[in-house]
């Protein structure tokens, strides 16, 4: 919120692949995740973390204890933030005019980590279009992929896509049996 009224902070923290490449300002992979375009952007990310973060935190604490469980949660969150911006960096490192902000990669990583643990739990869009998490996840990936190719709406869809993939894959790697449980829950879902 402070950056909204302080242009120096906004300029200095925003993800600017050109400056990362030319001036080695790698900190921008993290600092840009603390910036948001407006109240709605911030609210949506925080609300999403509220709804999906608890299950991820709870499962990690169950498997690893409180301290390590919290560290695992932070690994998914900050790892998603960084990894999600790597393709954006590669794509735009020579483009002086490109900039990005927000925690979308981190939030996507948490959402997809929660989908591993609860794939048949409904996820609702606009509070009335509801579907099981695994179906939402598949549609989200397809949508993000195609929107990233179009690049026309001022949203970094690459961050959504790669953050989601990171959260999904890392969760499978660090929580024993999670992939098998994920598949079993989908196979026992109502349609099958």
Legacy VTK file of the C-alpha trace (Angstrom):
# vtk DataFile Version 3.0
C-alpha trace
ASCII
DATASET POLYDATA
POINTS 192 float
0.000 0.000 0.000
2.898 2.295 0.782
4.226 1.885 -2.772
0.961 3.250 -4.202
1.936 6.661 -2.894
5.715 6.269 -3.174
6.813 6.012 -6.789
10.453 5.388 -5.828
9.478 2.204 -3.983
7.223 1.105 -6.844
9.974 1.714 -9.426
12.657 0.127 -7.269
10.726 -3.028 -6.349
8.633 -3.822 -9.433
9.676 -6.805 -11.532
11.637 -5.264 -14.389
13.351 -8.079 -16.320
15.558 -5.610 -18.228
17.055 -4.271 -14.969
17.373 -7.779 -13.564
19.444 -8.714 -16.629
21.452 -5.502 -17.042
21.884 -4.384 -13.430
21.673 -7.803 -11.726
18.770 -6.672 -9.524
17.675 -10.206 -8.647
15.879 -9.000 -5.515
13.034 -7.924 -7.807
11.944 -11.573 -8.070
10.833 -11.223 -4.421
10.062 -7.532 -3.925
7.625 -7.421 -6.856
5.483 -9.974 -5.027
4.810 -7.430 -2.306
3.474 -4.875 -4.788
-0.050 -4.822 -6.165
-1.715 -2.657 -8.776
-4.639 -1.591 -6.585
-6.903 -2.561 -3.687
-8.811 -5.140 -5.755
-5.604 -6.893 -6.811
-4.369 -7.020 -3.219
-7.761 -8.098 -1.854
-8.154 -10.908 -4.373
-4.698 -12.334 -3.620
-5.243 -12.134 0.142
-8.721 -13.677 -0.071
-7.388 -16.507 -2.192
-4.600 -17.193 0.308
-7.159 -17.165 3.121
-9.285 -19.824 1.424
-6.508 -22.100 0.154
-3.567 -21.510 2.471
-5.020 -23.131 5.568
-5.244 -26.630 4.112
-1.666 -26.429 2.809
-0.361 -25.157 6.134
-2.314 -27.788 8.068
-1.037 -30.706 5.964
2.572 -29.517 6.119
2.399 -29.080 9.891
0.817 -32.540 10.227
3.633 -34.161 8.223
6.612 -32.131 9.442
5.705 -30.461 12.734
5.058 -26.770 13.281
8.434 -25.191 12.494
9.331 -27.300 9.462
5.700 -27.262 8.255
5.712 -23.460 8.213
9.064 -23.490 6.385
7.581 -25.860 3.785
4.620 -23.520 3.335
6.991 -20.593 2.848
9.041 -22.670 0.404
5.929 -23.255 -1.735
4.928 -19.576 -1.466
8.264 -17.862 -2.117
9.455 -20.593 -4.456
6.283 -20.104 -6.493
6.893 -16.369 -6.535
10.435 -16.772 -7.883
9.962 -19.723 -10.237
6.830 -18.185 -11.755
8.788 -15.119 -12.855
11.672 -16.994 -14.485
9.843 -17.530 -17.817
8.748 -13.873 -17.726
12.352 -12.866 -17.148
13.547 -14.984 -20.085
10.802 -13.681 -22.380
11.177 -9.975 -21.492
14.792 -9.478 -20.376
15.538 -7.341 -23.446
12.307 -5.338 -23.246
12.926 -2.118 -21.325
9.217 -1.279 -21.200
7.970 -4.521 -19.598
7.178 -4.561 -15.879
5.125 -6.859 -13.633
3.968 -6.905 -10.045
1.913 -9.014 -7.680
2.070 -12.349 -5.911
0.170 -14.314 -8.544
2.841 -16.987 -8.931
2.978 -17.555 -5.180
-0.794 -17.612 -4.831
-1.122 -20.034 -7.749
1.454 -22.311 -6.098
-0.625 -22.389 -2.896
-3.877 -23.037 -4.799
-2.363 -25.978 -6.662
-0.747 -27.348 -3.533
-4.206 -27.343 -1.922
-5.676 -29.087 -4.981
-3.240 -31.974 -4.404
-4.622 -32.426 -0.888
-8.287 -31.875 -1.688
-8.899 -32.390 -5.417
-12.651 -32.897 -5.206
-13.389 -29.900 -2.995
-15.401 -27.350 -4.937
-13.750 -24.181 -6.117
-16.226 -21.486 -7.079
-15.775 -18.675 -9.566
-17.893 -15.598 -9.036
-19.531 -17.473 -6.135
-21.870 -19.532 -8.328
-19.842 -21.413 -10.953
-18.513 -24.292 -8.845
-16.454 -27.310 -9.866
-14.094 -29.782 -8.193
-10.570 -28.493 -7.668
-8.908 -30.875 -10.107
-11.230 -29.752 -12.909
-10.748 -26.090 -11.982
-6.978 -26.688 -12.000
-7.040 -28.203 -15.474
-9.143 -25.352 -16.878
-6.940 -22.783 -15.099
-3.805 -24.239 -16.680
-5.344 -24.289 -20.158
-6.650 -20.734 -19.793
-3.335 -19.432 -18.425
-1.377 -21.117 -21.194
-3.466 -19.622 -23.986
-3.681 -16.184 -22.397
0.107 -16.160 -21.927
0.509 -16.825 -25.638
-1.861 -13.949 -26.520
-0.257 -11.412 -24.120
-2.965 -8.829 -24.627
-4.618 -8.127 -21.296
-1.865 -6.660 -19.099
-1.818 -9.734 -16.828
1.231 -11.955 -16.402
-0.451 -15.286 -17.175
2.963 -16.968 -17.310
3.256 -16.322 -13.569
-0.109 -18.006 -12.977
0.835 -20.996 -15.108
4.340 -21.607 -13.798
3.437 -20.841 -10.183
0.647 -23.421 -10.404
2.909 -26.081 -11.908
5.597 -25.360 -9.313
3.152 -25.673 -6.399
1.694 -28.906 -7.750
5.026 -30.601 -8.473
6.840 -29.479 -5.323
3.944 -30.603 -3.137
4.056 -34.074 -4.712
7.802 -34.213 -4.070
7.749 -33.114 -0.425
4.583 -34.797 0.882
4.902 -38.575 0.743
1.913 -40.349 -0.801
0.244 -37.134 -1.952
0.124 -38.077 -5.636
-1.413 -41.484 -4.926
-3.977 -39.920 -2.605
-4.756 -37.257 -5.214
-5.415 -39.882 -7.912
-7.453 -42.072 -5.555
-9.714 -39.169 -4.528
-10.361 -38.260 -8.156
-11.147 -41.889 -9.020
-13.703 -42.026 -6.176
-15.305 -38.721 -7.187
-19.048 -38.855 -8.024
-18.796 -38.969 -11.823
-16.429 -41.959 -11.866
LINES 1 193
192 0 1 2 3 4 5 6 7 8 9 10 11 12 13 14 15 16 17 18 19 20 21 22 23 24 25 26 27 28 29 30 31 32 33 34 35 36 37 38 39 40 41 42 43 44 45 46 47 48 49 50 51 52 53 54 55 56 57 58 59 60 61 62 63 64 65 66 67 68 69 70 71 72 73 74 75 76 77 78 79 80 81 82 83 84 85 86 87 88 89 90 91 92 93 94 95 96 97 98 99 100 101 102 103 104 105 106 107 108 109 110 111 112 113 114 115 116 117 118 119 120 121 122 123 124 125 126 127 128 129 130 131 132 133 134 135 136 137 138 139 140 141 142 143 144 145 146 147 148 149 150 151 152 153 154 155 156 157 158 159 160 161 162 163 164 165 166 167 168 169 170 171 172 173 174 175 176 177 178 179 180 181 182 183 184 185 186 187 188 189 190 191
